[in-house]
Amino acid sequence: MGFQENGQESTRKYKMDSEFVEEDDIPASSFDNHQPEKTKSTKKYVMACAIFASLNSVLLGYDVGVMSGAIIFIQEDLHINEVQEEVLVGILSIISLLGSLAGGKTSDAIGRKWTMAFAAVVFQTGATIMAFAPSFTVLILGRLLAGIGIGFGVMIAPVYIAEISPAIARGSLTSFPEIFINLGILLGYVSNYAFSGLPAHVNWRVMLGVGVLPSVFIGFALFFIPESPRWLVMQNRVEEARSVLLKTNDSAREADDQLAEIQVAAGLANAGKYEARAVWRELLTPSPGVRRMLITGCGIQCFQQITGIDATVYYSPTIFKNAGIKSNTQLLASTVAVGFTKTLFILVAIFLIDRVGRKPLLYVSTIGMTTCLLGLGLTLSFLVNNGAVVGVRLAILCVCGNVAFFSIGLGPVCWVLTSEIFPLRLRAQASALGAVGSRVSSGVVAMSFLSVSRAITVGGTFFVFAGISALAVGFVYSCVPETKGKSLEEIEMMFHYNDGEWQSGELELGDLDADHLVLKE
């Protein structure tokens, strides 16, 4: 790693079982024996941790997917108007900012692992209240609790996975929450279709109630996954951190190297000086490097939502109804196709993100989304006429194309970037800020889509989304560096370096000394 490049001795000492052993005294065979087996078991362990940590994301995805269909029957049963519909759909995203804001401080206080547990409990409480809600008011109360839980969950899962993953696979593993969001959306769509035949006063309650089931698996996961080693180092629990790193690295040598980097990044010598108020002070009055991080992290989070993905997912039945589909069963069946497409292409993204890099996927994603959103606007404006087959087919194709391009880039890469670009001392709080930007943007889009569509037509609304998506292409070019294959500490240094190398992502760890990683007065 870069610490050796900066001039430290190539022969180093490693602490093993309370004894220091010279690297040169360790037989080479001790590193080679059973290495393939160790590598394989390490990969399985890290992947299992990433999967369990991502289970909260199923809850968010399921809520998004199921509400798109449940709202049809909630209207019939509780007789809500269009404004109440917008509030019911969008309030979850708005209120989740409270969970995201509190999530940073909570995760620094009680740990990443138990913050995920708290998120699951709060969400499940809200989901249970929604399932048994006798009125719109009680339904909103459950929605508020569910939103707070989602705010905690969407903020902490990518942070935890980024902190526990090796650099070479961090992009793929940190994308797992996005996979599970898409899986949840698909399950929500399937639930809508499966239970739509029940009476209107029962089916939407069953749809929402099924979302409680993932809590069983989340409870089991808490007995399996370890705490983040970086959080443990911040708490001066170094031996516990090393124990976790031994499970997530292929050898004790790699674990000790990584532990040394984490200790430098954590600034243990200055830990007593850096309190929560100092974190917010640095975020609110940032240095040039931290300012670049905030622009990149918060900007990509906002563009993820203001390009209209939640409008497409939440209101896909409305879009298809506008295109000419009349039957509720056909509307819900069409949304299943959207959910399947979204889930399929997120798997493609996971395969590519650590191979081709973050930035190329963002280019493909934003350009493709712009094209599909423009096509959807044209279709809904000029080709829809009394249920004409060509208009219906093009609308479905454009919606599926939009979610496919979103899932291959802007969806997963957004969470990867925001979890890896911030320094350890700021990571939780800065990631919380990014999640707030995402949730507020999502809520504004969801709560205004019907009103804006009524004012400028559904087709006109998608012309606006296409224009915003085109702006996202320029943002990716000017503000997003390539982080593929770099350690979290290398990425931090990259943002502190000069503009040209920061943008190109060519900076090596050895180009700067380690002082940039440690808080200065």
Salt bridges, closest charged atoms under 4 A:
GLU22 OE2 - LYS13 NZ 3.95
GLU23 OE2 - ARG253 NH1 3.44
ASP63 OD1 - ARG143 NH1 2.68
ASP77 OD2 - ARG205 NH2 3.77
GLU82 OE2 - ARG454 NH1 1.81
ASP108 OD1 - ARG112 NH1 2.82
GLU163 OE2 - ARG112 NH2 2.94
GLU163 OE2 - ARG427 NH1 3.14
GLU178 OE2 - LYS342 NZ 3.94
GLU239 OE2 - LYS15 NZ 3.88
GLU240 OE1 - ARG237 NH2 2.85
ASP256 OD1 - ARG242 NE 2.71
ASP257 OD1 - ARG12 NH1 3.30
GLU275 OE1 - ARG277 NH2 3.82
GLU282 OE2 - ARG425 NH2 3.11
ASP354 OD1 - ARG358 NH1 2.82
GLU420 OE1 - ARG170 NE 2.80
GLU420 OE1 - ARG358 NH2 3.17
GLU489 OE1 - ARG230 NH2 3.77
GLU492 OE2 - ARG425 NH1 3.42
ASP499 OD1 - ARG292 NH2 2.50
ASP513 OD1 - HIS516 ND1 3.89
GLU521 OE2 - LYS273 NZ 3.39
